[in-house]
Amino acid sequence: MSDTPLDPEATEVLRPRRRRLSRERLSRGLFVLPTLFTVGNLFCGYLSLWSSINGTFERAALLIILAAILDMLDGRIARLTNSASEFGEEYDSLADLVSFGVAPAILVYSWGLADFHRLGLAVSFFFVVCGSMRLARFNIQTKIADKKYFVGLPIPAAAGTVCTLVLATPEPLVDRVWMTGVLIVTFLLSYLMISTIKYRSFKDLDLRRRRPLWVLPAIALFFMAIAYRAYPTLLALAALFAVSGPIAKIWGFVRRRRKTVER
């Protein structure tokens, strides 16, 4: 090979091309990052299914909550690295159906609805069907929906309500009254997912804005409640979000009626 050095002008021409190729390779690699989190979400849902079958309900619920955390991270990482893709969105929905549809349905049936036999199976399957419809509707409304609101209860929130309910009382239910209550709650969560009730998405929340001073003690009280009674506190938060949509809808209806009467 010749030891003759490259022409400096040729080197200057090649350098931008090398940088561009390096950026393209980096961009292709970044697509792996959100996918890894999506696979982690799916893996947690899969492990949760086995935990429910084996009767370790607390572990099954915690795995679904971990899947929800991974689900939040994969979208944010995709946006931060500019690596969002149609394949990633569809794959994420499939993972969500397993982790937040099938896994919670098997968990709630094994934990509290098994004594109802066919009725329990029907209600838990209804949860899966409504969750799949919620995901399908979300996918087709992504480009046209108001980013400030979700239409219907998000499937991770419905799954989180089921999980925090299990975590608050991890032993299998034996009281028929409590079982009936869980049956009704599961049915209502399923309906809320396919309803047109709006829920705040909090995507417009600006954490950089100045807040009143009372926010700091409120945050401190929240962490104190988590430290003292974590599972009941999480259950209260999940239930509060689940009922916030119907409450807001009823309040809006009352206000409209009041304005109509005043006119």
N, C-alpha and C positions, 0 to 999 in steps of 0.2 A: 504493500500500500504506500501511497505517496505521503510524505511528511509536509507537503506544501500547505501552509495555513490558508484557511478560508478567506475570501475577499471580505473586508469589513462591511461593504455595502450589502453583500449577499447575506451576511450574518444578521444585519438589521432587518432585512426582508423576512428572514425565517423566524425571527424572534416573536413577532405578533402571532404568526401561525402556530407556533409552539404553545404560546399562552392560550390561544383559542382552543386548541386541542385539549390542553390541560383543564380548562374550564368545563369543556364538554364531558370529559371523563369524570370530573368532580360532580357535575350535574347528574350524570347517570348513577353515580354512587349514592347521591343523596336520596334518590327514590327508594333505596333500600331502608332508610331510617324509619319513615312512617309505616312501611310495610312490616318491619320488625315489631313495632308496637301493636299493629293490627293482629299479627300472628300471636303475640303475647296475650292479647285480649281473647282471641279464639281458644288458646291453650287453657286459659283460666276458666272459660266456660266449659270446656271439655272436662277438666279436672273437677269442676263443680258438679257436673252430672254424675261422675263416679262417686263423689263424696255423698251426694244425696242417696244414691242407690245403696251405698254402704252404711247409711244411717248417721254419718258425721255431718249434721246439719249446720252447725256453727261454722265449720270449715267451708262448707259449700256456699254459705252466704258471704263469707269474707272473700272468697275467690271471685264471686260476682262483683263485689264492690271494687276489688283490685282490677277486674276487667273494665269497670267503668272509668277508673283513673287512667288506665292505658288508652281507653277510647278517647278521652279528652285530650291526651297528650299527642296522639298520632295526627289529629287534625291540625293542632297548633304547630307541630313540627313541620308538617307538610307546607303550611302557609309561611312559616319563618324561613324555610329553605327553598321556597318557590318550587316545590316538587310535587304539588297536587296533580292528580291525573284522574281521568274517568275510570280507569281500572281500579285505582286506589279507592275511589268512592264506592264502586260496586262491591269490591272485596270487603270493605269496611261494613257495608250493610249486611252481607252474608255472615260476617263474624258477629255482628250485633244480634242477629236473629238467634244464633246459638247461645250467646252469653246472656242476653237480656230477654229472650223469648222462651226458648226451650229449657234452659237451665233453671230459671225461676219457676217455671211451670212444674217441672219434675220435683223441685225442692218443696214447693208449697203443697203439692199432692202428697209426697212422701211424709212430710212433717205434720200436716194438719187436715188433709182431705181424704186420706186413704179409706177411712171408715165409711165414707159416702159411696164408695165403689164407683158405679157408672156415673153418678151425678158429679162426684169429685173429678173423675177423668174428663167429663164433658166441660166442666168449668175451667180446669187447667188447660185443656186443649183450646178453649175459647180465648184464653189469654195469649196463646201462641198465635192463633189466627189474627187476633186484633193487633198484636205486635208486628206481625208481618205486613199487615195492611198499613199500619202507621209508618213503617219504614218505606214502603212503596210510595205512599203519598208524599213523604218528606223528600224522596229522591226526585219526584217530578215537579215539586214546588220550590226546589232550591233556588231557581233563577227568578221566580216571580213573587215569592212570599216576602212579607215584611220581616226584616232581620231582627226587629225588636221583640217579636212574638213567635212562639211555636203554636201551630194549629193542632190541638189535641195534646194530651199528656205525652211527653217524650218517653220512649220505651226504656231508656236507662233509669228515668225517675220512677216509672212503674215497678221495674225490677228492684230498684233501691228500696222502695216502700215495703215490698215483700221481704227483702233480705233483712232490713232493720227490724221488722216484725218478728222474724225468726230469731235474730240475735238477742232481742229483748227477752224472749222465752225459748231458748234453744232445745229444751226437752220436747219430745213429741206430744202433741195435744191429746188429752184423754177426756176432757170435759166436752160434752155435746154442744153446750151453749157457745163455748169458745170456737169450736169447729164451725158452727153455723155462722158465727161472725166472720171468720176467715173466709168462708165460702162467699159471703156477701161482698166482703172487701175485694176479693179477687175478681169477682164479676164486675164490680164498679170500676176498678182500675182498668179492666179490659175495655169497658165502655168508654172511659175517659180518653183512652188512646185513640179511638176512632171518632171521637166527637169533634165538633168544630169549635170547642171552647178554647180560647186563647190563653196561653201561659207566657209570662215574661221570660225571655231568653237571657237577659242581662248582658247581651253582647254589646249594648250601647253604654255599659257602665264604664265610666272613665275613672280609673284609680289614681290618675295624676291630679285630679281636681282637689281643691281644698275642701275639707269636710268639717262639720261642727265638732267642737271638743268632746261632746258626749259620745261620739263614735268610739273613742279609745276605751272608755270604761265598758261599753257594750261588747267590744271585741274581747276584752279581758274576761268579762262574765261568760261569754261563749266558751272560751278555752277552759275556764274553771268548771263549767258544766260538763264539758267533754272529759276533763280529768276526773271529775267526781263520779258521773254516771254516763259513760260514753254511749252505750247502746240505746238507752231510753232517750237521750238527747238527740241522737241521729234519727231515731224513729219519729220524734216530735218534728224535726226539721223536714223529713220526707213527707210526713202526713200533712204538714202545713203547706208545703208546695203543691201537693196533690189536690188539696181543697181550695187553694188560692184561686185557681181558674173558675170553678163554679161560683165562689163567693163574689169575685169581680164581675162575673156575668149577671148574677142576681142583683148586685148593687147598681150596675149600669141600667138594668131593666127598671129598677125602682126609681132611679133618677129621671129616666125618660118619661115614665108615667107621671111623676110629680110635675115635670115641666109641662106636660100635656094638660094636666088638670089646672095649672096656674094660668094657662092661656085661655 
